[in-house]
Amino acid sequence: MADAQTAMTQLKEAYGASIIEMTPINGTPRLRVIKDEVPQVAHYLHTHPNLRGSLSLLWAVDHRPRETRYEILYLFTLAERKDWLLLCTDLPGDERLFRSITPHIHAAKWYEREIRDMFGLIPVGHPDMRRLLTDYGFEGHPLRKDFPLTGFVEVRYDDEQKRVVYDKVRLAQEFRNFDFLSPWEGTDYVLPGDEKAK
């Protein structure tokens, strides 16, 4: 454990100017780092012999309407500490580019492709930018807060064309007003068929 503390101290010394804050969240250390320094800090966490951080999860969050809308989070499992470390960074304004850590940590490859598909955030320096979770004709990014709940298109199989076709979303019914009163307590109006009970 002392070696891990020494490694964290060395991290502060090496990347102190890049670290915006270092705070614990429920006992898990959290490093907030300047966006462009994430690959170097991630590489340090991954390769340092007293930490040997393994990338367990990488995801993004859309904090709309906050000024720094997008946040990228990297969760490392630290083998020596038997603990986790959360590395995070904010993308300033409505910026959508962030530096890929795939050249340093190969496990990030698919995670970064998912973030591109779901949020439209582009990892600069990623070796393989093919789509992973959405089709090539898909419009928008489903995990953004401005993406409509119904989506833009719906998929169905057309018997005449003998293939899958995409149609614009059509809502089958208009908004209805539902009465949530309990039928056991009775209602203020007569339901169809109640006249027979009298």
C-alpha positions in Angstrom: 0.0 0.0 0.0 2.9 2.3 0.8 4.3 1.8 -2.7 0.9 2.7 -4.2 0.9 5.9 -2.1 4.4 6.7 -3.4 3.2 6.1 -6.9 0.3 8.6 -6.4 2.7 11.1 -5.0 5.0 10.7 -8.0 1.9 11.1 -10.2 1.2 14.5 -8.5 4.8 15.5 -9.0 5.0 14.5 -12.7 1.5 15.7 -13.8 0.6 18.3 -11.1 0.0 21.0 -13.6 -2.4 18.7 -15.5 -4.4 17.6 -12.5 -7.3 20.0 -11.8 -8.5 18.2 -8.7 -7.8 15.1 -6.8 -10.8 14.1 -4.5 -12.3 10.9 -3.2 -15.8 9.8 -4.1 -17.1 7.2 -1.7 -13.6 6.1 -1.0 -12.6 5.9 -4.7 -9.9 8.4 -5.7 -11.0 10.7 -8.5 -8.6 12.6 -10.7 -9.9 15.4 -12.8 -7.3 16.1 -15.6 -6.9 18.7 -18.3 -8.4 17.2 -21.6 -5.1 17.1 -23.6 -3.1 15.4 -20.8 -5.4 12.3 -20.3 -3.4 9.9 -22.5 -0.2 10.6 -20.6 -1.8 10.3 -17.2 -3.7 7.1 -18.3 -0.4 5.6 -19.6 1.2 6.4 -16.2 -1.6 4.7 -14.3 -1.4 1.7 -16.6 2.3 1.1 -16.7 3.6 2.2 -13.2 4.8 -1.0 -11.5 3.2 0.0 -8.1 -0.2 0.8 -9.6 -0.6 -1.4 -12.8 -4.0 0.1 -13.5 -6.2 -1.9 -15.8 -8.9 0.0 -17.7 -12.2 -1.4 -16.6 -14.7 1.0 -18.1 -14.7 4.1 -20.2 -17.8 6.1 -20.8 -19.2 9.6 -21.4 -21.9 11.8 -19.8 -24.0 14.5 -21.4 -24.5 17.2 -18.8 -26.7 19.4 -21.0 -27.5 22.3 -20.4 -24.3 22.7 -18.3 -21.6 25.0 -19.9 -19.1 22.1 -20.1 -21.6 19.7 -21.7 -19.6 16.5 -22.1 -17.5 14.6 -19.5 -15.3 11.5 -20.3 -14.7 9.1 -17.4 -12.1 6.3 -17.2 -12.3 3.7 -14.5 -9.1 1.9 -13.6 -8.7 -1.1 -11.4 -5.5 -0.8 -9.5 -4.0 -4.2 -9.0 -1.5 -3.3 -6.3 -4.1 -1.3 -4.2 -6.9 -3.6 -4.9 -8.9 -0.5 -5.5 -10.4 1.7 -8.2 -9.4 5.1 -9.5 -11.6 7.3 -11.6 -9.9 9.5 -14.1 -12.2 12.2 -15.7 -12.0 15.2 -17.9 -14.4 17.8 -19.3 -14.7 18.8 -22.9 -15.0 22.7 -22.9 -18.1 24.2 -24.2 -19.8 22.1 -26.9 -16.5 20.6 -28.1 -16.7 17.0 -29.4 -13.0 16.1 -29.9 -10.9 14.3 -27.3 -7.6 12.5 -27.5 -7.7 8.7 -27.8 -5.9 6.6 -25.2 -6.0 3.5 -27.5 -2.3 3.9 -28.6 -1.4 3.6 -24.9 -4.1 1.2 -23.6 -5.5 -1.2 -26.2 -8.6 -2.0 -24.1 -10.0 1.5 -24.8 -10.5 0.7 -28.5 -14.1 -0.5 -28.4 -15.1 1.9 -25.6 -14.1 4.9 -27.6 -16.0 3.6 -30.7 -19.1 3.2 -28.5 -18.7 6.8 -27.3 -18.4 8.0 -30.9 -21.6 6.1 -31.9 -23.7 7.0 -28.8 -22.6 10.6 -28.1 -20.9 11.8 -31.3 -17.7 12.5 -29.5 -14.7 11.8 -31.7 -11.5 10.2 -30.3 -8.6 11.9 -32.2 -5.9 9.4 -33.0 -8.1 6.3 -32.8 -6.9 3.6 -35.3 -10.3 2.2 -36.3 -13.3 4.5 -36.5 -15.9 2.1 -37.9 -19.3 2.2 -36.4 -20.0 -0.3 -33.7 -23.5 0.0 -32.3 -25.4 2.0 -34.9 -26.0 1.5 -38.6 -24.1 3.6 -41.2 -27.3 5.3 -42.2 -28.3 6.1 -38.6 -28.9 9.8 -37.9 -28.0 11.3 -34.5 -26.5 10.0 -31.3 -28.9 8.1 -29.0 -27.4 8.9 -25.6 -27.3 12.7 -26.1 -30.0 14.5 -24.1 -31.2 16.3 -27.3 -32.0 13.0 -29.1 -35.8 12.4 -29.3 -37.1 9.4 -27.3 -38.8 8.0 -30.4 -35.7 8.4 -32.6 -35.8 9.7 -36.2 -36.5 6.5 -38.1 -38.2 3.2 -37.5 -37.1 -0.2 -39.0 -39.5 -2.7 -40.5 -39.5 -5.6 -42.9 -41.3 -4.9 -46.2 -42.9 -8.0 -47.7 -43.2 -6.4 -51.2 -39.6 -5.3 -51.4 -38.4 -8.4 -49.5 -35.9 -6.3 -47.4 -35.6 -4.2 -44.3 -36.7 -0.6 -44.9 -36.3 2.6 -42.8 -39.3 4.9 -42.5 -39.6 8.3 -40.7 -41.2 7.8 -37.2 -44.9 8.2 -37.2 -46.7 8.2 -33.8 -49.7 5.9 -34.1 -51.9 7.8 -31.7 -52.3 11.3 -30.5 -51.8 12.2 -26.9 -54.6 10.9 -24.7 -55.8 12.0 -21.3 -55.9 9.0 -19.0 -58.1 8.8 -15.9 -56.1 7.2 -13.1 -59.0 7.0 -10.6 -59.4 3.6 -9.0 -62.3 1.6 -10.5 -63.0 0.2 -7.0 -63.6 3.6 -5.5 -65.9 4.6 -8.4 -65.9 7.6 -10.8 -67.9 10.7 -11.1 -69.3 9.6 -14.4 -71.2 6.6 -15.7 -69.1 4.0 -17.5 -70.5 2.2 -20.5 -72.5 -0.9 -19.3 -73.1 0.6 -15.7 -76.7 1.4 -16.6 -77.4 -2.4 -16.7 -76.4 -2.8 -13.1 -79.3 -0.7 -11.8 
